[in-house]
Amino acid sequence: MKVWRGRPYPLGATWDGEGVNFSLFSEHATAVELCLFDSADAPRESARIPMQEQTDRAWHCYLPGVRPGQLYGYRVHGPYHPEDGHRFNPNKVVLDPYAKLIRRDIRWSDAMYGYRLGDEREDLSFDERNNADCAALSTVIDPAFQWKGDRPPNTPWHKTIIYEVHVRGFSIRHPEIPEELRGTYAGLASKPAIDHFRKLGITAVELMPVHHRVNDQHLLDKGLSNYWGYNSLAYFAPDTRFASANGAGDAVTEFKQMVQTLHKAGIEVILDVVYNHTGEGNHFGPTLSLRGIDNASYYRLAEQRRYYKDYTGCGNTLNMLCPRSLQLIMDSLRYWVLEMHVDGFRFDLASALARELHEVDRLSAFFDIIHQDPVLSQIKLIAEPWDLGDGGYQVGGFPVLWTEWNGKYRDAIRRFWRGDPNTMSELATRLCGSSDLYEHNGRKPYASINFVTSHDGFCLHDLVSYNDKLNEANGEDNRDGDSHNLSWNCGVEGPTDDPRVLQLREKQKRNFIATLVFSQGVPMIRAGDEIGHTQQGNNNAYCQDNEISWLNWEFDAEQKRFFNFVCRAIRLWRQHPVFQRRQFFQDHAIRERNCTDICWLTPDGTLMTDADWNSDTVHCLGIRLEGKMIDETDEYGKEIVGTTVLLLLNGQEDDVRFTLPQHPFHEYWQPVLDTAVLRVPTYRLRKGYRYLLRGRSMALLELRSHLPKILDRWVD
């Protein structure tokens, strides 16, 4: 076989139409061998090629006779000194960190570990077994694809509504999707899926991890699996478990087709990415890729370099102090944007990426590189603003360009609807976009990704049905998962036939959805919440690839009503510019009217006082949002004039008669949504009318005019 010198860049395996360039970074290796395999079933490599060239610590060669479809891995030589942070073992075939497609997944055996299992000081020993028959193998791809003028929707942040979804769980039980497409990328882009997204009104799907992941051996031994996928193995390769039977050989193409189809429907694609750690675990983990390529460069090591710094709870943390680790992440991000056409990323445990020495540093190299990057600085960037290390809870601590999962919003909304005392002041702040968290550094209300539920924790139906988690199915004696859920079962734990409890639960679900949608910021809905999906009390279903996690598309009458309610709430959100502000409320006068852009009202129709805000017995308020937003303009510089609305929230058990506020003589209040009733009253309400706001409910009213619209310009 001809072997040419090749190039150090780009890293990975690159097909140029005539041959393939292979390049692998390893600073501390003494030699690298490229291993070629004839098939996924091959017990050993058919060729082992020494990579003689090294440039800037990248080992490289060019094979003119190799074509797309070639399977390969590496054997990396170097010191095996765990006490010094080095874990090279050339007996192990390791996966290219830049692999674009995984053709053979891990086949677990003791040979997958670099040390001898069972030794007294296990990971300090050296295992000489060859793992060529069970190592993960990547394949050379041809990246060509007919995008046919694909254009990203480029939905502005303030007009974005996110749908967090698991590719497999969404469609695996969908009766209208062809069976061979269920649970796949193609299934997520099928007509029934698109129809659901459009009817619901979402603008973006946020896909739970689709990077190829490690399916942990300890889970497989229990009959479980790494269903969520937060244990990445290959940062460039789409997970092949989501490829359809017809596309199993090319998950890359199927993923691109999915993105193309979603874009045509006006739906953006955001990826949940896990760059904070890998699936190789702690010092007792297997040797799969980075550990065997250059452990000391890629991972954060403790003072005793045998061990890893673990800010993630998953055994290891990527080393943001190493330029090549940063390059790996940035190259991966750019690949998914430029080659796969995704529209943004949600960074799992993003605080871990901001740690340079120990403390979280918002001026770290990670942020600097993204901010100056002409590609990544222009896409949607979402941080999960916490990790498990000291000082890791950083809600509000990320810089401009970044949005954040607002955990404080989630907790405040849950506390209010649970009936906790002293919730009013924080509730108001969260409803208005959390200016206390984001305004100080120049960010806008849409920096807050508002959510009540997410994949991690109770789903919405379980949030109103369980006080305590039920995670026994995970095989950890119910020790896993968060015990602090701020949930309320409405009087009975779990399933019940009590009609009063069931009615209250449905109303609470409507309250949560309406509050979420009508808050300033970007709403995010967990897939399945809109159809009343339950996980039977499991709040950590990371390993449940079964009916616990899969959405059930056979609705009963109550689920249909709730889905229609969610669709109605989102339509109202889209219709009213006052819910999609780009600026924080300033509490200033609105032209010639004796009111402000936002008014906070008591049930008797008067403005809230300091005593009202500080009272632990006040659980009811009204919010008047002025439709003429003089501080907001559209993309053409024109003043935005929408409808004035009134939000009424009653978090207590008792009904309240809410006095409607003042308005000009030719206008009236029209109820358009009420979480306590199936049909909203159609009659017109004048100022001073006392609206019946049922216990634990909320309502939305619009201020409408008696006069023809043509007269609205001068009638004041």
C-alpha angles and dihedrals in degrees: 000000000000114000119191129190097257129185133285092226136094097034116225129034114320124188112206099180095268106047145336130271115210122198131171129179119223121150098186102036119115095201139000129206125197111219120205121198126199095212143352089259095053111123092211141007120283092212135023111196122190110225101223099178123082123179123172088347092304116122112214148169139165125229111197094191099053122102138189111290094047112139117219149161138171140249110207121198124206143106120322099211108136090179087063094042097257120126105167115156117170090193086075124076106219130200122251107250087218095052110145097195133018112220097176122032126211116291103203119233137135088264089072089074122082092217134052110269113228099030117133092246094025106183093046091062124085124235117211098188118121113238096188092119095055108028121112112259129203127208134218111250136203102227095200114128134160102237090176096211095316110186125189114240090234091203109190114247093244091056095046126111116182130214112200107209143168111226095221100035094052100061108014091101099030107128095201095054115084109261094238090057099046115118094014142106087256090052092054089054096043121119095256090052093047090047090053093050092048095047090048091050101228120152101200139029116216105205118211109234115319097170108113106269142199113258096212118235094222090058094047089051088059093048091254133108143208091266099165093049101222092145106080124201103169121027095196101041124086112229108265093210086077094054116105122240089259092047101039090110093055115029087161093065093044091051091051091049089052092052091046092052095046091049091053087056090052094252122135123218119225121182125216101221131193110207095144095081142355134232094258091092126200129327089297092055128109126270104246109141129320094031091060095038100052114331095177093054102042102041135058105244127201124237086268092057094208086078136059132234104241115201092153106054088238100097103262144039127212114248109249089181091069114083091212092055089052089047091052091054096043093046089050093050093048091047092056091048100042101032102026097032098226117164104219150334140245108209114217113225089354094179088072089062091056096056112107104162103355110300122079106259119195088195093057124136091256092064094039092055094048093047093054095041110107091213106037095042089063100054134075112283119191124180128203087214101212144060134182098263128097111289091010097132100095106160104160093013101100122100134248116298090039129102121195141212097249105221090174090060091052093050095045094051092047092050093050096051091042087059099245116165125248095028103122101087096049091041090058091049093050093046089055097054101274098272089177088067104037114020097071094070099040100267124138135230090270089066083082114082098199119208138159095191136015137174088280109071136005119345114233097265091050092045089067095036107049136048092186134039121250105204101148091120088068091069096236099105091255091294094120125080129045117298093195101078104143086222129148126203094207092240105314128064113237128332117009141167094213104124093206092054092045091049092050092048092053091049091050090052090052089049092054094048094046092047091049095049097044096048122100111256133048115315119220121195123198111232111256096026089096091059099040098256115182130200090195092249097312107137097179107044094159092132100038109105092170144072091311089070104022117095116245111220096190100101128196121213093269092052091050091052091049093048090051089050092053090049090049093050092050091048089054090049090054093047096053120067089194088075093051103054121162093197132054118252111269099190092229130144118278108227114279097350127100095235141072135242087268130021126189112212138192121221090265090060098253128123117274114257131208088259090055092050093049098043117110090207099057111100101155133074143154128222121202113197115195113228095209100077105189092180093054128075133176125241089279094053095254121141113257113236116183137152121298110237138192122214117198120192126186114183096173130088096242125080118251131208103220117202109223116233130245124285138166118286095255095054136077140183117256119192110225102168135020122172092207097060135049093217120040117222112260098204123110118250125208129209112285093030111138106230115207106236108186123222114281095007143108136210138199121212129184126215106231135180131239091208129079113271091243089068096048092091096067109016094096 
